[in-house]
Amino acid sequence: MGETKGRAVRKEVIGNATLYLGDCLEILPTLAAESVDMVWTDPPYGHGNADGDMLSRRAEAVGDGYATQLEAIANDGGEDMRRVVDGALSEAARLLKKDCCCCCCCGGGGPSPTFAWVAERMDRGGLQFFHSVIWDKKNPGMGWRYRRQHEMVMVAHRKGGKLAWADENIKQPNIISLSKPKEGEHPNEKPVALVERFIGLHTLRGHVVMDPFMGSGTTGVAAHRLERKFIGIEIEPRYFAIACERIENAQRQERLFA
Ligand SMILES: C[S@@+](CC[C@H](N)C(=O)[O-])C[C@H]1O[C@@H](n2cnc3c(N)ncnc32)[C@H](O)[C@@H]1O
């Protein structure tokens, strides 16, 4: 158990990973400026996981209660999402080194264009938007009229610095096709391979990767596999516990095979 400014949180150090249980808006200000090489994060998308446009339509049409079985994600309402992402991006600009990378996932479709808000928000406070990358999930999910097959990753760097790029010989297409993980431990779990791709593009071995909305710890697993240090924050005790377990398992497996 550790203490940070204002609020007691749990802090776990697992090998090269430091994980905090708590609100990233309270924990990020306690971390040292210019101590992070890359932020890779997948915040709440702001459409209410349990009642996105497609789910309410489905409930009307099918009435099978599917939407109510889905768990709500903390801060997933439109206003809350903007508040926490706004605060986390401000802190990211303070924590990142001059040449760095900040990747923020967001939903690709409507009805409210959060992808546009995230890109514009990056430009507004200490960061500079660089590019948008599409994650093609290979199979369409649900959707009203348009079925959702992609999500987006907004890529930025610190204003005044440049985008860190690990190997000048690599040219990365801005569409990455990878299937969703099957039966993940978190309703929004990302494929480890997707996160690895970005970490590999923008950092070198030993660099520090930070995820203020780490969920089940996918970024920590990817960072460990690529021998990067990791700092992760999660507000929900249940997901924090899963993240600790996944990162510990990833490290244990490596020791077994070493
Ligand atoms: C989209 S999910 C991340 C899923 C993750 N990429 C994975 O693969 O498991 C966003 C996470 O942010 C967490 N969260 C929401 N508000 C937060 C806050 N203020 N501080 C820290 N975590 C927060 C939610 O509990 C949720 O687990």
The ligand as a Gaussian input file, in Angstrom:
#p B3LYP/6-31G(d) Opt

LIG

0 1
 C      -10.931000       1.061000     -22.570000
 S      -10.437000       0.459000     -21.026000
 C       -8.749000      -0.071000     -21.243000
 C       -8.638000      -1.499000     -21.695000
 C       -7.190000      -1.952000     -21.898000
 N       -6.603000      -1.381000     -23.068000
 C       -7.071000      -3.453000     -21.963000
 O       -6.558000      -3.989000     -22.981000
 O       -7.497000      -4.127000     -21.023000
 C      -10.266000       1.938000     -20.095000
 C       -9.957000       1.723000     -18.630000
 O       -9.756000       2.984000     -18.006000
 C      -10.183000       2.885000     -16.650000
 N      -10.381000       4.248000     -16.129000
 C      -11.434000       5.072000     -16.333000
 N      -11.222000       6.247000     -15.715000
 C      -10.011000       6.172000     -15.111000
 C       -9.230000       7.082000     -14.347000
 N       -9.665000       8.316000     -14.052000
 N       -8.015000       6.682000     -13.896000
 C       -7.551000       5.434000     -14.190000
 N       -8.248000       4.526000     -14.906000
 C       -9.465000       4.894000     -15.375000
 C      -11.430000       2.019000     -16.729000
 O      -11.720000       1.401000     -15.499000
 C      -11.054000       1.022000     -17.834000
 O      -10.567000      -0.171000     -17.300000

